[in-house]
Protein backbone atom coordinates (compact mmCIF):
# COMPACT_ATOMS: atom_id res chain seq x y z
CA UNK A 1 0.00 0.00 0.00
CA UNK A 2 1.25 3.48 -0.81
CA UNK A 3 2.66 5.54 2.01
CA UNK A 4 0.06 8.27 1.53
CA UNK A 5 -3.50 7.05 1.95
CA UNK A 6 -6.38 9.17 0.75
CA UNK A 7 -9.23 10.10 3.06
CA UNK A 8 -11.72 8.54 0.64
CA UNK A 9 -9.91 5.20 0.69
CA UNK A 10 -9.79 5.23 4.48
CA UNK A 11 -13.46 6.05 4.76
CA UNK A 12 -14.19 3.24 2.32
CA UNK A 13 -12.18 0.84 4.49
CA UNK A 14 -14.42 1.78 7.43
CA UNK A 15 -17.65 0.73 5.75
CA UNK A 16 -17.99 -2.18 8.17
CA UNK A 17 -19.26 0.57 10.45
CA UNK A 18 -21.45 1.65 7.57
CA UNK A 19 -24.12 3.75 9.26
CA UNK A 20 -23.95 7.35 8.04
CA UNK A 21 -21.24 9.27 9.85
CA UNK A 22 -22.92 11.03 12.74
CA UNK A 23 -21.40 12.88 15.62
CA UNK A 24 -22.20 11.66 19.14
CA UNK A 25 -24.71 13.55 21.21
CA UNK A 26 -27.09 14.51 18.40
CA UNK A 27 -30.49 15.25 19.86
CA UNK A 28 -33.75 15.43 17.92
CA UNK A 29 -35.18 18.63 16.56
CA UNK A 30 -34.40 21.00 13.70
CA UNK A 31 -32.08 23.20 15.76
CA UNK A 32 -30.28 20.30 17.46
CA UNK A 33 -26.90 20.96 19.06
CA UNK A 34 -24.20 18.30 19.11
CA UNK A 35 -22.36 17.24 22.22
CA UNK A 36 -18.82 18.66 21.95
CA UNK A 37 -15.93 16.24 22.11
CA UNK A 38 -14.50 16.21 25.63
CA UNK A 39 -11.17 17.89 26.19
CA UNK A 40 -8.41 15.68 27.62
CA UNK A 41 -4.82 16.22 28.67
CA UNK A 42 -2.13 16.26 25.99
CA UNK A 43 0.02 13.99 28.12
CA UNK A 44 3.82 13.89 28.24
CA UNK A 45 4.50 12.27 24.87
CA UNK A 46 3.55 14.77 22.18
CA UNK A 47 6.60 14.68 19.87
CA UNK A 48 9.45 17.02 20.78
CA UNK A 49 10.19 17.27 17.05
CA UNK A 50 7.67 16.43 14.34
CA UNK A 51 9.06 13.49 12.33
CA UNK A 52 9.99 14.02 8.69
CA UNK A 53 7.30 11.52 7.74
CA UNK A 54 4.15 12.88 9.36
CA UNK A 55 1.46 11.85 6.87
CA UNK A 56 -1.79 10.00 7.60
CA UNK A 57 -0.31 6.50 7.22
CA UNK A 58 1.39 5.59 10.49
CA UNK A 59 1.86 1.96 9.50
CA UNK A 60 4.59 2.64 6.94
CA UNK A 61 7.56 4.96 7.48
CA UNK A 62 9.06 6.57 4.38
CA UNK A 63 12.44 5.07 3.53
CA UNK A 64 11.94 1.91 5.60
CA UNK A 65 11.04 -1.53 4.35
CA UNK A 66 8.11 -3.33 5.93
CA UNK A 67 5.27 -2.08 8.07
CA UNK A 68 4.51 -1.51 11.73
CA UNK A 69 3.70 -4.48 13.93
CA UNK A 70 0.24 -4.66 15.42
CA UNK A 71 -3.32 -4.87 14.12
CA UNK A 72 -4.00 -2.34 11.38
CA UNK A 73 -6.78 0.15 12.12
CA UNK A 74 -8.47 2.28 9.48
CA UNK A 75 -9.64 5.33 11.42
CA UNK A 76 -11.92 7.86 9.76
CA UNK A 77 -14.31 10.59 10.83
CA UNK A 78 -15.48 14.14 10.38
CA UNK A 79 -14.67 17.43 12.09
CA UNK A 80 -17.93 19.25 12.83
CA UNK A 81 -19.20 22.31 14.67
CA UNK A 82 -21.93 22.16 17.31
CA UNK A 83 -24.60 22.61 14.60
CA UNK A 84 -23.33 19.61 12.66
CA UNK A 85 -21.70 21.65 9.91
CA UNK A 86 -18.37 20.38 8.55
CA UNK A 87 -15.23 22.28 9.49
CA UNK A 88 -13.04 22.19 6.37
CA UNK A 89 -9.27 22.61 6.52
CA UNK A 90 -9.07 21.54 10.17
CA UNK A 91 -5.68 19.96 10.86
CA UNK A 92 -6.05 16.69 12.77
CA UNK A 93 -3.01 15.22 14.54
CA UNK A 94 -2.77 11.84 16.24
CA UNK A 95 -0.01 10.23 18.28
CA UNK A 96 0.08 6.91 20.08
CA UNK A 97 2.39 4.21 21.36
CA UNK A 98 3.59 1.31 19.23
CA UNK A 99 2.50 -2.30 19.70
CA UNK A 100 4.87 -2.66 22.69
CA UNK A 101 3.54 0.45 24.45
CA UNK A 102 6.36 2.88 23.57
CA UNK A 103 6.06 6.41 22.17
CA UNK A 104 8.13 8.36 19.66
CA UNK A 105 9.57 10.58 22.38
CA UNK A 106 12.97 10.91 24.11
CA UNK A 107 11.23 10.57 27.48
CA UNK A 108 10.19 7.02 26.57
CA UNK A 109 13.38 4.96 26.62
CA UNK A 110 11.80 1.62 25.76
CA UNK A 111 12.69 -0.20 22.54
CA UNK A 112 10.49 1.20 19.76
CA UNK A 113 9.09 -0.37 16.64
CA UNK A 114 11.07 1.57 14.01
CA UNK A 115 8.41 0.66 11.44
CA UNK A 116 5.71 2.62 13.27
CA UNK A 117 5.46 6.33 12.53
CA UNK A 118 4.00 7.17 15.95
CA UNK A 119 2.57 10.54 14.86
CA UNK A 120 0.47 11.62 11.89
CA UNK A 121 -1.37 14.58 10.41
CA UNK A 122 -4.35 14.91 8.12
CA UNK A 123 -6.29 17.93 6.87
CA UNK A 124 -10.07 17.71 6.76
CA UNK A 125 -11.58 18.17 3.31
CA UNK A 126 -14.55 20.33 2.32
CA UNK A 127 -16.96 17.86 3.97
CA UNK A 128 -14.90 17.78 7.18
CA UNK A 129 -13.67 14.23 6.45
CA UNK A 130 -10.29 13.02 7.71
CA UNK A 131 -8.67 9.59 7.87
CA UNK A 132 -5.64 7.66 9.13
CA UNK A 133 -4.15 4.21 8.72
CA UNK A 134 -2.64 3.25 12.05
CA UNK A 135 -2.65 0.34 14.51
CA UNK A 136 -5.17 -0.64 17.13
CA UNK A 137 -4.04 1.12 20.33
CA UNK A 138 -2.65 -1.09 23.08
CA UNK A 139 -2.52 -0.69 26.86
CA UNK A 140 0.60 0.12 28.83
CA UNK A 141 1.26 0.55 32.54
CA UNK A 142 -1.53 2.62 34.08
CA UNK A 143 -3.37 3.36 30.82
CA UNK A 144 -6.13 1.74 28.83
CA UNK A 145 -5.74 1.67 25.02
CA UNK A 146 -6.14 5.16 23.56
CA UNK A 147 -5.06 7.46 20.74
CA UNK A 148 -4.21 11.12 21.37
CA UNK A 149 -5.80 13.73 19.11
CA UNK A 150 -5.21 17.43 18.55
CA UNK A 151 -7.39 19.49 16.20
CA UNK A 152 -6.52 22.97 15.02
CA UNK A 153 -9.25 24.69 13.00
CA UNK A 154 -9.21 28.20 11.57
CA UNK A 155 -10.38 30.75 14.14
CA UNK A 156 -10.74 28.20 16.95
CA UNK A 157 -8.81 27.19 20.05
CA UNK A 158 -6.79 23.98 19.68
CA UNK A 159 -8.76 20.95 20.89
CA UNK A 160 -6.80 18.15 22.56
CA UNK A 161 -8.55 14.90 23.38
CA UNK A 162 -8.06 11.14 23.54
CA UNK A 163 -10.01 8.40 21.78
CA UNK A 164 -10.91 5.22 23.65
CA UNK A 165 -12.27 1.81 22.62
CA UNK A 166 -15.75 0.62 23.57
CA UNK A 167 -15.82 -2.53 25.68
CA UNK A 168 -12.22 -2.36 26.89
CA UNK A 169 -12.03 -3.94 30.32
CA UNK A 170 -9.27 -1.54 31.38
CA UNK A 171 -11.32 1.60 30.68
CA UNK A 172 -12.81 1.63 34.16
CA UNK A 173 -9.35 1.43 35.72
CA UNK A 174 -7.96 4.30 33.66
CA UNK A 175 -7.80 7.49 35.76
CA UNK A 176 -8.49 9.83 32.82
CA UNK A 177 -11.37 7.82 31.39
CA UNK A 178 -12.84 7.21 34.83
CA UNK A 179 -12.86 10.96 35.47
CA UNK A 180 -15.22 11.66 32.58
CA UNK A 181 -18.96 11.92 33.07
CA UNK A 182 -21.17 9.58 30.98
CA UNK A 183 -21.86 12.12 28.22
CA UNK A 184 -18.20 13.05 27.94
CA UNK A 185 -17.26 9.38 27.77
CA UNK A 186 -19.70 8.91 24.92
CA UNK A 187 -18.01 11.68 22.96
CA UNK A 188 -14.58 9.99 23.04
CA UNK A 189 -15.44 6.28 22.87
CA UNK A 190 -15.63 4.39 19.58
CA UNK A 191 -16.60 0.87 18.55
CA UNK A 192 -14.26 -1.24 16.46
CA UNK A 193 -15.42 -3.41 13.59
CA UNK A 194 -13.91 -5.38 10.76
CA UNK A 195 -12.60 -3.25 7.90
CA UNK A 196 -14.36 -3.60 4.58
CA UNK A 197 -13.41 -5.92 1.75
CA UNK A 198 -10.13 -4.90 0.17
CA UNK A 199 -8.45 -4.03 3.46
CA UNK A 200 -5.55 -5.96 4.91
CA UNK A 201 -6.50 -9.38 6.38
CA UNK A 202 -7.66 -8.91 9.96
CA UNK A 203 -7.71 -5.11 9.74
CA UNK A 204 -10.14 -3.15 11.89
CA UNK A 205 -12.10 0.04 11.26
CA UNK A 206 -13.50 2.80 13.47
CA UNK A 207 -15.30 6.09 13.03
CA UNK A 208 -14.48 9.01 15.35
CA UNK A 209 -16.39 12.20 14.64
CA UNK A 210 -14.97 15.26 16.42
CA UNK A 211 -17.32 18.05 17.46
CA UNK A 212 -15.47 21.27 18.21
CA UNK A 213 -16.49 23.26 21.29
CA UNK A 214 -17.66 26.83 20.86
CA UNK A 215 -14.55 28.30 22.47
C-alpha positions as CSV (number, residue, x, y, z in Angstrom):
1,X,0.0,0.0,0.0
2,X,1.2,3.5,-0.8
3,X,2.7,5.5,2.0
4,X,0.1,8.3,1.5
5,X,-3.5,7.0,2.0
6,X,-6.4,9.2,0.7
7,X,-9.2,10.1,3.1
8,X,-11.7,8.5,0.6
9,X,-9.9,5.2,0.7
10,X,-9.8,5.2,4.5
11,X,-13.5,6.1,4.8
12,X,-14.2,3.2,2.3
13,X,-12.2,0.8,4.5
14,X,-14.4,1.8,7.4
15,X,-17.7,0.7,5.8
16,X,-18.0,-2.2,8.2
17,X,-19.3,0.6,10.4
18,X,-21.4,1.6,7.6
19,X,-24.1,3.7,9.3
20,X,-23.9,7.3,8.0
21,X,-21.2,9.3,9.9
22,X,-22.9,11.0,12.7
23,X,-21.4,12.9,15.6
24,X,-22.2,11.7,19.1
25,X,-24.7,13.6,21.2
26,X,-27.1,14.5,18.4
27,X,-30.5,15.2,19.9
28,X,-33.7,15.4,17.9
29,X,-35.2,18.6,16.6
30,X,-34.4,21.0,13.7
31,X,-32.1,23.2,15.8
32,X,-30.3,20.3,17.5
33,X,-26.9,21.0,19.1
34,X,-24.2,18.3,19.1
35,X,-22.4,17.2,22.2
36,X,-18.8,18.7,21.9
37,X,-15.9,16.2,22.1
38,X,-14.5,16.2,25.6
39,X,-11.2,17.9,26.2
40,X,-8.4,15.7,27.6
41,X,-4.8,16.2,28.7
42,X,-2.1,16.3,26.0
43,X,0.0,14.0,28.1
44,X,3.8,13.9,28.2
45,X,4.5,12.3,24.9
46,X,3.5,14.8,22.2
47,X,6.6,14.7,19.9
48,X,9.5,17.0,20.8
49,X,10.2,17.3,17.0
50,X,7.7,16.4,14.3
51,X,9.1,13.5,12.3
52,X,10.0,14.0,8.7
53,X,7.3,11.5,7.7
54,X,4.1,12.9,9.4
55,X,1.5,11.8,6.9
56,X,-1.8,10.0,7.6
57,X,-0.3,6.5,7.2
58,X,1.4,5.6,10.5
59,X,1.9,2.0,9.5
60,X,4.6,2.6,6.9
61,X,7.6,5.0,7.5
62,X,9.1,6.6,4.4
63,X,12.4,5.1,3.5
64,X,11.9,1.9,5.6
65,X,11.0,-1.5,4.4
66,X,8.1,-3.3,5.9
67,X,5.3,-2.1,8.1
68,X,4.5,-1.5,11.7
69,X,3.7,-4.5,13.9
70,X,0.2,-4.7,15.4
71,X,-3.3,-4.9,14.1
72,X,-4.0,-2.3,11.4
73,X,-6.8,0.1,12.1
74,X,-8.5,2.3,9.5
75,X,-9.6,5.3,11.4
76,X,-11.9,7.9,9.8
77,X,-14.3,10.6,10.8
78,X,-15.5,14.1,10.4
79,X,-14.7,17.4,12.1
80,X,-17.9,19.3,12.8
81,X,-19.2,22.3,14.7
82,X,-21.9,22.2,17.3
83,X,-24.6,22.6,14.6
84,X,-23.3,19.6,12.7
85,X,-21.7,21.7,9.9
86,X,-18.4,20.4,8.5
87,X,-15.2,22.3,9.5
88,X,-13.0,22.2,6.4
89,X,-9.3,22.6,6.5
90,X,-9.1,21.5,10.2
91,X,-5.7,20.0,10.9
92,X,-6.0,16.7,12.8
93,X,-3.0,15.2,14.5
94,X,-2.8,11.8,16.2
95,X,0.0,10.2,18.3
96,X,0.1,6.9,20.1
97,X,2.4,4.2,21.4
98,X,3.6,1.3,19.2
99,X,2.5,-2.3,19.7
100,X,4.9,-2.7,22.7
101,X,3.5,0.5,24.5
102,X,6.4,2.9,23.6
103,X,6.1,6.4,22.2
104,X,8.1,8.4,19.7
105,X,9.6,10.6,22.4
106,X,13.0,10.9,24.1
107,X,11.2,10.6,27.5
108,X,10.2,7.0,26.6
109,X,13.4,5.0,26.6
110,X,11.8,1.6,25.8
111,X,12.7,-0.2,22.5
112,X,10.5,1.2,19.8
113,X,9.1,-0.4,16.6
114,X,11.1,1.6,14.0
115,X,8.4,0.7,11.4
116,X,5.7,2.6,13.3
117,X,5.5,6.3,12.5
118,X,4.0,7.2,15.9
119,X,2.6,10.5,14.9
120,X,0.5,11.6,11.9
121,X,-1.4,14.6,10.4
122,X,-4.3,14.9,8.1
123,X,-6.3,17.9,6.9
124,X,-10.1,17.7,6.8
125,X,-11.6,18.2,3.3
126,X,-14.6,20.3,2.3
127,X,-17.0,17.9,4.0
128,X,-14.9,17.8,7.2
129,X,-13.7,14.2,6.5
130,X,-10.3,13.0,7.7
131,X,-8.7,9.6,7.9
132,X,-5.6,7.7,9.1
133,X,-4.2,4.2,8.7
134,X,-2.6,3.2,12.0
135,X,-2.7,0.3,14.5
136,X,-5.2,-0.6,17.1
137,X,-4.0,1.1,20.3
138,X,-2.7,-1.1,23.1
139,X,-2.5,-0.7,26.9
140,X,0.6,0.1,28.8
141,X,1.3,0.5,32.5
142,X,-1.5,2.6,34.1
143,X,-3.4,3.4,30.8
144,X,-6.1,1.7,28.8
145,X,-5.7,1.7,25.0
146,X,-6.1,5.2,23.6
147,X,-5.1,7.5,20.7
148,X,-4.2,11.1,21.4
149,X,-5.8,13.7,19.1
150,X,-5.2,17.4,18.5
151,X,-7.4,19.5,16.2
152,X,-6.5,23.0,15.0
153,X,-9.2,24.7,13.0
154,X,-9.2,28.2,11.6
155,X,-10.4,30.7,14.1
156,X,-10.7,28.2,16.9
157,X,-8.8,27.2,20.0
158,X,-6.8,24.0,19.7
159,X,-8.8,21.0,20.9
160,X,-6.8,18.2,22.6
161,X,-8.5,14.9,23.4
162,X,-8.1,11.1,23.5
163,X,-10.0,8.4,21.8
164,X,-10.9,5.2,23.7
165,X,-12.3,1.8,22.6
166,X,-15.8,0.6,23.6
167,X,-15.8,-2.5,25.7
168,X,-12.2,-2.4,26.9
169,X,-12.0,-3.9,30.3
170,X,-9.3,-1.5,31.4
171,X,-11.3,1.6,30.7
172,X,-12.8,1.6,34.2
173,X,-9.3,1.4,35.7
174,X,-8.0,4.3,33.7
175,X,-7.8,7.5,35.8
176,X,-8.5,9.8,32.8
177,X,-11.4,7.8,31.4
178,X,-12.8,7.2,34.8
179,X,-12.9,11.0,35.5
180,X,-15.2,11.7,32.6
181,X,-19.0,11.9,33.1
182,X,-21.2,9.6,31.0
183,X,-21.9,12.1,28.2
184,X,-18.2,13.1,27.9
185,X,-17.3,9.4,27.8
186,X,-19.7,8.9,24.9
187,X,-18.0,11.7,23.0
188,X,-14.6,10.0,23.0
189,X,-15.4,6.3,22.9
190,X,-15.6,4.4,19.6
191,X,-16.6,0.9,18.5
192,X,-14.3,-1.2,16.5
193,X,-15.4,-3.4,13.6
194,X,-13.9,-5.4,10.8
195,X,-12.6,-3.2,7.9
196,X,-14.4,-3.6,4.6
197,X,-13.4,-5.9,1.8
198,X,-10.1,-4.9,0.2
199,X,-8.5,-4.0,3.5
200,X,-5.6,-6.0,4.9
201,X,-6.5,-9.4,6.4
202,X,-7.7,-8.9,10.0
203,X,-7.7,-5.1,9.7
204,X,-10.1,-3.2,11.9
205,X,-12.1,0.0,11.3
206,X,-13.5,2.8,13.5
207,X,-15.3,6.1,13.0
208,X,-14.5,9.0,15.3
209,X,-16.4,12.2,14.6
210,X,-15.0,15.3,16.4
211,X,-17.3,18.1,17.5
212,X,-15.5,21.3,18.2
213,X,-16.5,23.3,21.3
214,X,-17.7,26.8,20.9
215,X,-14.6,28.3,22.5
